[in-house]
Amino acid sequence: MSCMNIHRFIMIGMMAVLSTSTVFAAGDTCTDAIPTLTGSSFFNTSSNTDSGVPVEGNCSYMGAMSRDIWFSFTPTEDGIVTATTCAPGSFDTSIIVYQGTPGGCEELLYIACNGDAENDPTCQVYHSHVEFIASAGIEYFMRIGGYSPNEGGPGVLGLSLKKQSNPCACHADIDTDGMINVNDLLAVISQWGQAGGSGDIDYDGIVGVSDLLAVISGWGPCPVSYLFNNTFELPEPPEVVTNGIFAIWWAPQFDHSADAPIMFKQLNAIRNDCLGNLGMRDPPNPESCFYYNIYVHHGEADDFPNGWANGQGTDSNGMPFLTLPAGLNTDPANTYHEGFHIFQYQANSPGFAYAGDSQWYVESSAQWYSAWNMPGDVNAFIEAAAITANPQLALWHSFGNEAPGDPTDWFYQVRQYGMHTLLYYLVQEESVDPAIITNGFYAGTELSPQEYLAQQIGSEAFRTMFANWAARNTGGLDYLTPEQVQRAIDEAEWVGDPDNAHPYIATIADVEILDEWVFEPCLDAPPPNPECYAPRGWAYNVIRITNSHAAEYTFSLEGDANGSEGAASRFDGRIVVMGEDGPVYSELDMTDPLHGTASVTVGPTDDEAFLVIVSVPDHFAGYQSYGYRATIQRGPPNP
């Protein structure tokens, strides 16, 4: 019997014993983490409870982290630690690694995570595997949980350490603030003569003169460099160049050496902006002492995975990486968008998750960042026509968050990209601080992005700005350049299905309004019929009047008290008159959240008048629609 088979036989036997013996819920929380060494640590989580600590990182298939168990490991030398839950017969595991800090379990630093490792026939079907660079004397915590709620049972934590000089090690930085300074000096003095402890920098068993000298000799910023973490091996070694936290890779049969300086310049500028001005964070790679990898790929012409496209992924060690198709790798607009995603990765706000009613914001904000940095680029707003084509869709509509029966046409599927027009409008036209657009990712908030914007801007101010944006969209997107608007129209005509565009809820000629005209949406197709185009939450309808005579129009709005699923309604309204000199905007006078009126005078050269009915409820989720009754009166113009 081979050594490997003997090991597997022993492991299976031990797990059988664990599954039938009395179980104690050791390691149930971080504070009672089980100290462990390299080798195999057998456990059983059947009696453990959920610790309730949020799941950090963006690793796939992390699941619930149920009945989680905590281990602690303090290496005696620098090296690369491999942690695995490979154990035949064990349950579907996930693992998160943290670094300890002086703040204890309340201030752990996330290092890495892994949900499902690559399939290995010697392991259970869904095991976890992660590698990270560790520093001698630093305590690390391994948290292992089950994928499904209440999932747990017997398992094994396998730990190994490959000795490796840690270029990020800064042992004299006792308080781990990135600086060796007076705080670390005082820590050594306060522990003077103590056997071990954080002040024992040289690990000789006592805090003394040599530790004091280590602080003095290392005084200043901790030196930083990084290790390679490439999990995508090629038949021939790939080319790689580095700068800052970034490593750019490509297959050896191609040459992107001339592209690399261009890419590094823009990526470093994006990083400086995101970290210095926008309240964002680095990805976990540099914190784990690894470069952030960027792969320039050529589809089937190289040996990188054929499924790669344009975007960010997570490798088998739980580290994010970016793939850029050759040709797009130096495109500045693409780099701004994808580069912004790099610094979204460690977002700690549950409300900003890439799912449901918050999914839209990850892409909208990245698209905004690109347009904000390239405001004159003719292609900066090519999805804008998706907004004006279906203004009745909720602010948070996205390709993964639509109402039953919604089409899957381009107009509906790219909306989360086109919604960057709102973010751009808020910053450029309403002077909203750009940091408000971004810092919610790291605010630790349960609020959705739309709720967070309302909170930060102010609910009433946000409603007013949203209604203004709706009017400006109706007036021809006049906060964009004419070239950008035409490019957006061309894009929609090229790829959109005109049958799925509904820019106006109703159109009527002025001569058809005989004293008074009344309109209510969805009388023939009440919600949830997908052909009901009444506005959903934070959306709007446009009633279009084709005009050819001088007249005075009086508009009245009466909103339904509640939406189609019971949420309280709230409305605002705008009027847009299109004449020879461009759009003229005015507001409905809202006497309460449901009622408003206004009058405008038009001349014979004013071709169109629009009533913009804006749904802005206090409810920020779902796809219910909000009904209303609009009345338009037409009379002679004021003398």
N, C-alpha and C positions, 0 to 999 in steps of 0.2 A: 504494500500500500504506500502511495507516495506521501510526502510530507503534507502536500496540499490537501489530499484526501483525508489524512489523519486529522488535520486541523478542522476540516469541515465536519468530520465525524464527532469530534469533541464538541464543536460549536452546537451541532444539532442536539447532542445529548444534554448539554448544559441548558439549552432552551427548553427541552422537554422537562427537565427538573424544575426550571423557573416557572413553567406554565402550570405546575401542579403544587408547588410549595407555597407556604405562607408568604404574602407579599407585603412589604412595608413601603409606603409612598415617600421614600427618600428622594431628595432632589425635586420636590414638587414645585418649589419656587427658586428664584435666583438666590435668595438669602440662605437657603439650605442646599446649595448646589453640591453635588458629590465630587470631591477631589479625585482626580484620576491621573494616570500616567500613560505613557505609550503602551500599546498592546490592546487587548480586548477587555472591555468593561461590559459585563452582562447586566441587563436590567429588565424590569417588567413594569409597565405603566398602567396596568389594569386598575389599580387603585388610585392613580393620580387624578388630579383635577386640572381644569384649564387654568393656567396662570393669568390669562387675560391681558398679557402684554401684546401690544399691536404687532402684526407681522410687518417687518420692515423689508426694504429692498424690493426689487421688481422681478424676482425669479418666478418662473412659470410653475404651475401645479403645486403651489405651497399649501393650498387648502386651509383647513381650520386650525392647524397646529394644536390639535386636541390632546388632552391628557399629557401635556408636555412635561418632559423631565430635563433637569439642568445638571450639567457637569462643569467642573472648573479644571483648568489645566495651566500650570505655570512651568514653561520650559526652562531648562538650565542652560541652554545655549540657543543662539540664533539659528533659524532654519525655516524650511517650508514644512508646514504641518498639513497632513492629509487626514481628514476625518470622514469616515464612511459608516453607513448603517447596514452594509451588506451582510445578510444573515438569512439563509434559506428558511422559509417558513415564517419569517417575521411579517410585520404589517407594513402598509404603505406609509412611509415616513417622509418628513421634511425636516430640514436642519437650518438653524440660524446660528452664526458665530458672532460674538460680541467681544470687545476688549474692555477689561475693567478699568475704572478710573478712581481717583480719590473720592469721588462722590458716591461710590458704591453702586448698588443695584438700581438706584434711581437715575443714574447718569451713565449708563452703559453706552459704548460706542459700537454701532453696527459695523461689522467687518464684511461678512459674506453670507450667502444663503444658497440653498439648492433644494428644489422640490423633487424632481425625478432625474437621476443620473442616466447615462447611456445604459441600455439593456445589457445585462451580464447574466448568462445562464447559471452562474454559480451563486447568484444572489436571489432574494425575493424579487417579484416582478417590478415593484416600484421602490427602489432604495435610493438613498441620497449620498452624494459624494461632493466634498468641497476641499479646496486647498487654499491656504493663506500663509503669508509670511509672518513669522512670529519673532518676538524679541525676548531674549533671556530675561527672566525675572518679572515679566509682565503676566498678569493673570488673564486668561481667556475663558470665555463661557461658551459651551456648546448646548444649545437648546434643541431638543428633538421632540417632535409631536406627530400626531396622526393626521392624515389628509382629510378624512371625513369626520364629522362631529361624533364624539364619543369613541373614536377609533384609537386603539392602543393594544398593548399586550407585550409579550417577551421580545427582546431585541438585543442587539450588540452595537456598542460604539467602538469602532476600531480607530486607533490613533497611531500615527507614525510621524517621525520628524527626520527630515533630511537636512543635515547640517549645511548651512548656507549663510555666508556673510549677509547680514541684513543692512542694506544701505540706508534704510530709514531708521535704524536703531539710534536712539538718543538717550542712553541710559541715565545720563546726569540730569535729564529733564524730568525731575521727580513728579512735578504736578502736571506733566503732559500738556503744557500750553504752547509747545513749539519753541520755547526759549529757555536757555540755561541762564538763570539770573539769580537775584537775591532771594527769591522765594525758595529756590532749590538749595541755596546755601543755608538758609535758616532751617530747612527741613533736615539737612545733615546734622546741623548743630543741635537741633531739638532731640535727635535720636542718638546722640553721641554715646558710644559705649554699648549700644543695644546690640543684641545678637540677631543679626539679620534685619529684615524690614526694608521698606522702600528706599531708605538712606544708604543701604549697603550696595553701593553702585558696582563695586568690583566683585561682589559675591564671595568675599573671603570669610564671611560668617560674622563680621563685626563692623559697626559703623565707626570709622576712625579717620586718620589723617589721609590715607589713600583716597577715600571717598571725597574728602574736602578738596584734595588736589584735582580730582576728576571734574568737579564742578568748576574750579578756577580755570583749568586748562581748556574746558569746552565752552567757556563763557560766550554768550551771544546766541544767534539763531541756530537751531538744529540743522545740520547739513541734510540735504534731501537729494536722493536719486532713486531710481526705480528699477525693478526687475521686469523681465519679459514674461508674459503669460499668454503664450500662443497655443490654443488648443486645436488649431486647424493645420495639421501637418501636410506638407506637400511632398511629392516624390523627390524633388530637389529643393534645397533650403530656399525660402523666399527672401527677397530683399526687404530690408527694414531700415528706416531712419527715424531718429527721435528728436524731439524738441519739447522742453517743458514736461508736461504730463503725457504728451501724445507720442505714440509710435505708429508710423504709417507703413503698411506692408503691401507688397505686390508680388506676383509670381515672377520667377527669374527670367522668363522669356520676354517680358515686357520691361519698359524703362519709364518710370515715373519720377526719376530723380529731379527733373526740371519742374515738375508739378509740386514737389514737396514744400519748397519755400513759400509758394503761394498759399498752400493749404495751411501751413503752420502759422503764417501771419494772420490769416483770418480766424483760425480756431483760437489762437491765443488772445486775439482782440475780443472774441465772443466770451471767452472765459473771464477775462478781466472785467467786462461789462456785467455779466451775470452775477459774478461774485461781489464785485465792488459797488454796483449801483442798483441791482434788481433783487437783492435779498435771496439769492439762490445759493446752491451748494455744489461742490465738486461731486462727481460720481464716486462710488466706493473704491475704485481702482487705486488712486494715489494714497488713500487712507490705508489700504492694504499693501502698500509699497509696490504696486504694479503700474506699468504704463496703461493708459487707455488706448486700446488698439483701434485703428482705422484701416480697413482693408479696401484697396482699390481692386475691383474684380472685373473680369471680362466674360462672364457667363460661362458657356461651355468651352471657351478657348483656354481656360486655366483649370486647375484642379481644386480650386475652392468649391464649396458646396454650390450646386447648380440652382438651388432654391433661393440664393441670395438676391436681394433686390436693392432698394434704396431706403435704408433705415437702420434703427438700432435693435440689437438683439442681446441676449444674455448667454454667455458660454457655460460650459459644464462646470466651471469653478465658481459660478455665480457672479461673474464679472461682466458688465455691459461692454459692448463693442459696437462699432459703426461700420456698415458696409456701404460703399459708394461705387456705382457703376462707372467705369472709365468713360470720360466725357463729361459726367456730372461732377466729378471729384473736384474740379476747380471752378464750378459754376457758383458765383457768390450768393445768388438767391437761394439755391439749394443748400449751400453750406450754412447760411444763416438759419434756415429752418431746421435742418438736421442737427446742426451744432447746438441750437437751443435745447433740443431734446436731451442732449447729454446732461445738461444741468437741471433738468426736470427729474432725473432718474431717482434721486433719493428723496423725493417729496414725502413729507411726513403727515400730510393732511388727508385723512380718510375720505373727506368730502370731495376731494379732487381726483378720486380714482378713475382710471381709464375704463369706465363702465357706466351703463345706465344714463341717468340724467346729467352726469358730469363728464361723460366721455368726450363730448364736443370740445371741451376746453383745452385739452392737451394739444390737439391739432390747431385749433383756432389761435391759441396764443403763440405757437411756433410760427404760424403763417403771418400773424401780426408782427412778430419780431423781424421777420424777413422784410416785410413791407415797410416797417418803421425805419429800417436801416437803408432801404432802397426806395424811398418814396416816389422817385421819378421814373422808376423802371416800368416800362409799358406792360410787362407781364406780372406786375405785383398784385393785380386784383382780377385775375382771369376767371375766378369763380364768382365774382360779384353778381352776375346775372342769375345765379342760382337763388340768391336772396330775393331779388325783385320779381323773379318768376313765380315764387310761391311764398309771398309774405305772410300767409296764414299759418305757416309752420312755426312750432315753438322755437324759441331761442336755443334750446338744448337739443333740438332734433339732430340726429346723426345717423350714419349708415348702420350703426348697431343699436339705434334707439329710436324706432319709428312706431307709428300707430299701426294696428292691424289693417291690412289692405292698402297701405301706402305703396306707391310704385317704387321700384328699385332702379329707376332711371337716373341719369347723370344729375338732373336737377335736384333730386332728393338725396343722392348718395354723396355729393361733394359739399353739402351745405355747411358741415362743420369747418371746412376750409374757408368758405366764403364768409362765414360769420366773423372773420378777422376784420371785415369792413367796420363792424360795430366797435371793436377794440381800437382800431385805427382812428375812427371818428372821435371816440371818447378822448383820446390823447391829443390828437391834432386840432380838433375843433372845439372841444369842451374843456381842454387844459387839465384833464385828469392826469395825476402823477403816474408815469409809466411803471413805477414800482408797485402800484396797486394792481396792475395787470398781472404781475408775476409773483409777488411775495406771498400770495395765498397758498402756493404750493408748499411752503415751509412754515406755515402758521400753525400747524397742528390742529386745524379746524375740522369739525364735522360738517360745516356748512358747505353746500355745493358752490361751484364757482359763481353762479348767478346770484345766489344769496350773499356770498362774500362781497361781490361787487356792490350790491345794494347796501350792505352794511358799511362798507368803507367809503363809498361815495355819498351815502345818505339815501334813504328810500325815495323820498320825494324828488330829490335832485336826479337820481337815476331814472325815475319815471319820465321826468321832463326831458332828459338827454335822449332816452330811448325813443320818445315820441318825435323829438327833433330829428333824430337819425332816420326814422321812418319817413318823415316828410322830405328830407333831403334825398333819400333814395327815390321817392316818387318824383321829385323834381329833376331827375336825370343823373343821380349820383354826382352832384355838382361839387362835392368835396374831393373828387378825383380829377385827373386831367382828362381832357376830351379823348386823347389817345388811349388812355387806360380804359375808359368807358367803352370805346369802340372795340377794343381788344376783347373785353368781356362779352360784348354782344356777339362778336365773331365766334368766340369759343362756344357759346351756348348754341348758336345756329349750326355749328359744326357737329357737336356731340350730343346735344339735348334733343329729346323728343318733344316737339311742340304741343302734342296732345297732353303732356304732363306739365305744361306751364299755365299758371292761373294768376297773372299779375293783377287782374281786376275782378273783384267779386261781382261787379255789375258795370255795364256801360249804357249810357242813355244820351240821346241827343237833346240839346236844349229845347228844341221845338216840341219834344214829346212831354215836357214837363208843363202840364196845363194847370197852372196855379200851384199844385202840390203833387209830389210823388213820394210814395212810401216804400221802403225796402226792408225786408227781413231775410236774413240768410237761412238757407237749409230748410225751408218750408216743405220742399218736395223730397228732401233727402236728409232727414234729421240725424244727428250724431247717434251712434258711432259710424254711420255710413261714410266710407272714405270719400264720397263725392260731396260731402258737406265741407265747404271751404270757409266756414266761419273761423275767426281767429282763435288759435290755441293760446296757451299761456305765453305772455311776452312775445306777442306777434301782432300783426295788423292786417286789416282789409283796406282796399282802395276802391272807392266808387268813382268812376270816370264820367265826366260830362263833356261831350264834344260841343263846343260853343261857336256861334256865328253871329250873335247879336249882343248889343249892349243890354245889360240886365243887372238886377240885384238878386243874389241867391242868399237865402236864409237856410242854414243847416241846423237841424236839431238831432240830438242823439239821446236815446233812452236805452240803457243797457239792462239786460236781464240781471236779476239779483244774484243768480248763481250760475256756475258753469254746468256743463252736461253731466258732471259727476259730483256736483254739490259744492265745489269750492266757491267762496264769495268772489263776485266779479268786481273789477275795477277798470275804468276806462279813461282814456284821454283822447284828444282829437286835434287834428291839424287840417288846414285848408291850403291847397297849392294851386295857384293860378299861373298858367303858362302863357306868356305873351312874347312880343317881339324882343323884349329886353331880358328874357329869361324868367325863371320862376320867382314868384312873390309868395311869401309864407305868412300865414296867420294862424292863430290858435282858437280852438273852441273855449268858451268860458264855461268851465266845469263848475256847476253849482254844488255838486256832490260827486261821489265816485261813479255814479251811473248816468248823470244827466249833464248835457252841455249844449250850448247854442252859439252861433256866430253868423254874421252876415258879411258878404263881400260884394263889391261892385266890379263888373267886368265890362270891357269894351268889345267892339266887334273884331278887333285884331287879337284878342285873347282866345287862342284856339281851344284850350282845355281848362277845365277846373276839376280838382280832385278833392274828395272828402276822404281823409285818412283816419280810420277808426282803429285806435291802438288799445290792445288788451294788456293791461299791466297789473294783474292781481297780486295779492300777497302770497299766493301759492306758486311755488317754483319747481314743480315736478309734474310728470305725467303728460298726457296728450288730450285732455278734455278740451272742449271748445266752449266759447263764451258768446252767447247770442245777444242780439240787440235789435233795435228798431230805429232806422234812420229816415228822417223826413227832410225833403228838399223842397223849398218853395221858390218860385221864380216870379219876379215882378219887374216893373220898369225901374231903370236906374234912378238913384237919387239925383235930383236936379243940381 
